[in-house]
């Protein structure tokens, strides 16, 4: 009985995090971008500095008509948002926020593989949307999504493998247990490559060629309206949470920090995740969009060699210190 | 390519299915299987069905998406057999990369919405024969090899990462390395082939373009799939309306 309650409670917590954190990141993005550009951003909804803007947006999306284009492949078109969103919910289950087994949704033996595998599935949603919309902009977006995923999956996997080598385990809590502060300079190249490749996988600026709104009109999501479009947006922000959480756990030591082992670990995890999320927003405001060939070039000629070099370095240091 | 992969997947599913049946029959008697065995059978049936749809559907992209279901079902079967590591690698490699590559190829060529009547093979019976033969061979080999093998659930799980890694790099390191070399050779071969094709394609405009140093391939190839798609939209729309 207590087991069932425990499982239910964990699922509930993960679900609440899944629903609220993306909204917090979205609202932060509204305000941070606005202030970086010398504006105020939303100020009216909810009264205090427009805190309820995204709630209002959600209500608006829910009221809109759910349109499916006549030429579209109905079922795949309607299924795509769910395929894009659900993987991130599953990934959140496996990310530990504190020490011990109590602070993670589910301890998985091959946590890294689970997380990266399920994140890769989310991109299928964009591909389905791009193809099923019967729209040339959507098809272009879908093509670009696929090309981008193929290019950036490899450096992401390689850098994650580097951390797994360093820790001698592929379980996420196990990696955190093995963490020492000097891993930070040791794995810093891997951390940067992982984060950049993750940004590209999420199609966040400056890697948002697949959804370039001024050029191919949001790519795969051109034909979507109402709640289904909102689900795609939610998937993007949930993806930011997942990517920042993963980078925190793999490279920044997760709950490690002053008093981290004495009950304040979750504060450290959330703090590091929040700083990384801020960085994601900052990058959006700072850098112009990369062209398609520049995207491919960056991955194959810079990130992949860097991640291979990181693996070599990890191997050498590992052999020397053991 | 899809056909072969799906057939192989279906064959795998059948083989797994058969082992489950024998296991159930031997341990608990045929009529009192455990929950896990029932789940295994049901997932196996769903996987088999998805594999069948993959090879029989006339809609190319639907075939690829049914392949996702098939491969995902196989991953669930691995999980039920306590092979957690293999299950996640299955999702990572097949669903996350191979199917994305397939979809990329389908979208890059013309993959119309709706049925493609020409997406059928005259070798249907030959393919069926090969598939049945492969499935029969797999079932026979797996049943024969593992009839008396039981998964010990009390010790360290047989499919966990540590156990898999140890057996892979202690007992099976030579086949592993041989496969790595094979894949490397395939990779190099693919690069060589693509370079040759590119050199032939770009040889006529050598005089005009190579001097200026612009890359001819990328922007040109990007326009074709859309036009193909647009041409097909008319027919597919008509077909869908007819279907309604």
Interface residues (C-beta under 8 A of the other chain):
Chain A: X70 X71 X72 X73 X76 X108 X109 X110 X113 X114 X116 X117 X118 X120 X121 X123 X124 X127 X128 X130 X131 X132 X134 X136 X139 X140 X142 X143 X146 X147 X149 X150 X153 X157 X169 X170 X171 X292 X293
Chain B: X61 X62 X65 X68 X84 X85 X88 X89 X91 X92 X95 X96 X97 X99 X100 X101 X103 X104 X106 X107 X108 X111 X113 X114 X157 X160 X161 X215 X218 X222 X225 X226 X229 X230 X233 X236 X237 X240
